[in-house]
Each structure stands twice: as structure tokens, then as C-alpha cells.
Amino acid sequence: MTKHESPPPARGSAGSAGKRCSPAAGAQRVCLQGRIPPEWAGERLDKVLARLFDDYSRACLQHWLKQGWVTVEGHPRRGRDKVAGGEQVVVDAPLEAEVSWRPEVFPLSVVYEDEALLVIDKPPGLVVHPGAGNRHGTLLNALLHHAPELAQLPRAGIVHRLDKGTSGLLVVARTLAAHHALTAQLRRREFRREYRALVCGVLTGGGTVKAPIGRHPVQRTRMAVREGGRPAVTHYRVEERFRAHTWLRVLLETGRTHQIRVHMAHLRHPVVGDLVYGGRLRLPPQCSPALAEVLRGLRRQALHAARLSLTHPERGTPMHWESPLPEDLADLLAALRADRQVQPE
């Protein structure tokens, strides 16, 4: 599968808008190309587009289909049409503002900002993008208040996401050209995204997980290691061992949904606090009262995006940022170290 985006200099005005999108004056056009993998044969075109061009919302993809701005082998198609696999898909559409997104005022931790990009240090508990059950109070809503021009960019310029319970660094493009450049770096695996994770059990050493990830066949809100999933590669190294846990440095080579959480659970070492992939809390034998209290008080998965490196989309210079551990994870590590010093009777 290939995905290509090119920001042509031509400008134009959009036609009639769908209920989720409205044209911006002098809006640029978005041009996408992709080939449908043969293994997707028999699927609906609208679902295929959502996977092929996942930088864009389903609402805008549906709107482009209805307007005839999506062609398959040169011909407009309906969203419900089935694909044969192997077809070439082209999107040529005005870049439009998402009117259902509303700017909201609440604090943002901006680590870096210039004319091309923003780097945000996301706290745990903050949803990145509006969705079912989370229409307001997301990072995207705050970004639109901070930089209103982001309303015209795909996903408001958000290049990659962090789960609600994951803290740390993520980058946001401020222009269409920067978005193209950064997403291209991401596809070429040129981003360096380094995480810290506390997992259950004691690992003897580091390693690499190469296991495809796709939607769970039964529980559709979950992901799973499964045949036919998208390639996913996670590298991990042991930073510190405790009596029943391991503190890891994790490097993402790919960026699938829930990738670290799914891969660690696949190794039978789920991330601590991950109720979706790790199940209920398990206290270690002879756990100290202090550690038990901290573990019970953790309200999210113990996962932090600690370092981010990329090439500046305009200047071409290498950029690097680090995020200190949030207080809840720092307290957890301190309790684990104290517990390790207590010798069971």
C-alpha cells in the first residue's frame, strides 16, 4: 500500500459543503493517491478509504465521496461499493475546515512553537481527538483556540496521537506543507518516538516485537495481534527491574493504534494499569502497603512518551525534545524502589 500527498500551489473554492465540513476562502487542495491492497478485496470503499488515508476524518472522506472528488481507476464511486483489490484511488479535493470542531479554552503545555509546528506535552487523561463520547474537552479543541488556522488542516494538524491514558510528547503541524512533510517522515519511519513503560513481570532482557496489529475480530474497540493486520515493530530495552515489574525504554518503529500496549500484552507482560489489555490489578507477593496504595491509586496505564526527535519540516534541521516523568509515574517508581529494599520474611 502506498499513500502520497502533494500540496499543489493552485488554490480554489469548494463547492457545496457537507454538514461536517465547510469551505475556507482560498483553501488549498489536498491530493492523495493510494493503491488498495489485494487482501482488502470485498470491503466497502468508505471503509477502505478510512484505512488508506487515516490522517483524515471519516466525515470528510464521506463528504469527498459524495462530491465526486474520490475516483477509483479514474471513475467516481459510492461509499458502499465493494472493492476488488489492487485499484488505484485518487483524491483531489478542497481542503476544508471542520465546523463541528469548536475551540475551547484550557491550559496547554507547549514545549516548542514556531510558524511550522507545535510540540505539546500531553497530560494523562486528556483525549487527543473528538470522538463518540468525547466531543468536547479534547486536545484538539484546545489547539483550535491556541492556533485557529489549524481548523483547515487534516485532524487539526495532529500528526500522531497518544492514548487518553498516555502522557508525553506529540507534534502538531501548523501548515499544510508542514503536515505533508511530517506525515512523510512518519511513514518513512524517520520519527524517533521513545517511551517509558512499566510492565508486569520481570523481563530478563530487551528485544523486538514484530507482530501485525489489526482490529480485534470480536471486540471492535480493541486491537489485537492478528494475521492480516498492519505491520508493527516495537523495540524495548530494560531500564530497571523490580521484584515483580520491569521499567522499560520502548522505541516505536511503526505507530499502530495501542501498539505498545498490544505488543507488551502479546509478550504476557502487559503495561501496568492497562485495564483493556492487562486486566485487573495484580499486587505482587509480599507487596508493601505503600506500593499497594500507589498501584491502586494509578488511574491510567504506566506509559509515557518521553522523547521525540524529527527533522524540521521547513528548515531541515534535526529537532529533539524530552518530557520529564509526570508525578504519578515518578511516585510509582519511588514506591517500587522502596519495596525492592524490603526483604520478605
Beta strands, then each sheet from edge to edge (+ up, - down):
strand 1: 3-5
strand 2: 21-23
strand 3: 29-35
strand 4: 70-72
strand 5: 75-76
strand 6: 88-94
strand 7: 96-98
strand 8: 110-113
strand 9: 117-122
strand 10: 167-173
strand 11: 192-200
strand 12: 207-210
strand 13: 213-215
strand 14: 223-225
strand 15: 233-241
strand 16: 245-252
strand 17: 303-311
strand 18: 318-322
sheet 1: 1+ 3- 6+ 4- 5+
sheet 2: 2+ 7-
sheet 3: 8+ 9- 10+ 17+ 11- 16+ 15- 12+
sheet 4: 8+ 9- 10+ 17+ 18-
sheet 5: 13+ 14-
end
